[in-house]
Amino acid sequence: MIHVRFEGRSYDIAEGQLGIAKSMNDIVVKQQLAKYFDVAPERFTSYVIDRTTNRNLIIRPEAVYG
């Protein structure tokens, strides 16, 4: 499962819907997300991809503290 936080909303999407394999690098994952959401790939430039121990991906905006 891929968990995505995008434009203030949370999405749970199966890998097959995005054409993403967990072994893909971050750049390819972000490109696939841009296609899925029909936005420019640059929208995901600052996003972070967390790979959990249960093999899920969590894709979220970079957190800014301070």
Contacts in CASP RR format, 6 or more apart in sequence:
PFRMAT RR
TARGET T0000
AUTHOR 0000-0000-0000
METHOD contacts of the structure
MODEL  1
MIHVRFEGRSYDIAEGQLGIAKSMNDIVVKQQLAKYFDVAPERFTSYVID
RTTNRNLIIRPEAVYG
1 12 0 8 1.000
1 13 0 8 1.000
1 14 0 8 1.000
1 15 0 8 1.000
1 56 0 8 1.000
1 57 0 8 1.000
2 12 0 8 1.000
2 13 0 8 1.000
2 14 0 8 1.000
2 15 0 8 1.000
2 18 0 8 1.000
2 20 0 8 1.000
2 56 0 8 1.000
2 57 0 8 1.000
2 59 0 8 1.000
3 10 0 8 1.000
3 11 0 8 1.000
3 12 0 8 1.000
3 56 0 8 1.000
3 57 0 8 1.000
3 58 0 8 1.000
3 59 0 8 1.000
4 10 0 8 1.000
4 11 0 8 1.000
4 12 0 8 1.000
4 13 0 8 1.000
4 33 0 8 1.000
4 59 0 8 1.000
4 60 0 8 1.000
5 11 0 8 1.000
5 58 0 8 1.000
5 59 0 8 1.000
5 60 0 8 1.000
5 61 0 8 1.000
6 33 0 8 1.000
6 37 0 8 1.000
6 59 0 8 1.000
13 36 0 8 1.000
15 21 0 8 1.000
15 22 0 8 1.000
17 36 0 8 1.000
18 32 0 8 1.000
18 33 0 8 1.000
18 36 0 8 1.000
19 32 0 8 1.000
20 28 0 8 1.000
20 29 0 8 1.000
20 32 0 8 1.000
20 57 0 8 1.000
22 51 0 8 1.000
22 55 0 8 1.000
22 57 0 8 1.000
24 32 0 8 1.000
26 49 0 8 1.000
29 49 0 8 1.000
29 57 0 8 1.000
29 59 0 8 1.000
30 41 0 8 1.000
30 44 0 8 1.000
30 45 0 8 1.000
30 47 0 8 1.000
30 49 0 8 1.000
30 59 0 8 1.000
31 41 0 8 1.000
33 44 0 8 1.000
33 47 0 8 1.000
33 59 0 8 1.000
34 40 0 8 1.000
34 41 0 8 1.000
34 43 0 8 1.000
34 44 0 8 1.000
37 43 0 8 1.000
44 59 0 8 1.000
46 61 0 8 1.000
46 62 0 8 1.000
47 59 0 8 1.000
47 60 0 8 1.000
47 61 0 8 1.000
47 62 0 8 1.000
48 59 0 8 1.000
48 60 0 8 1.000
48 61 0 8 1.000
48 62 0 8 1.000
48 63 0 8 1.000
49 57 0 8 1.000
49 58 0 8 1.000
49 59 0 8 1.000
50 57 0 8 1.000
50 58 0 8 1.000
50 59 0 8 1.000
50 60 0 8 1.000
51 57 0 8 1.000
52 58 0 8 1.000
END
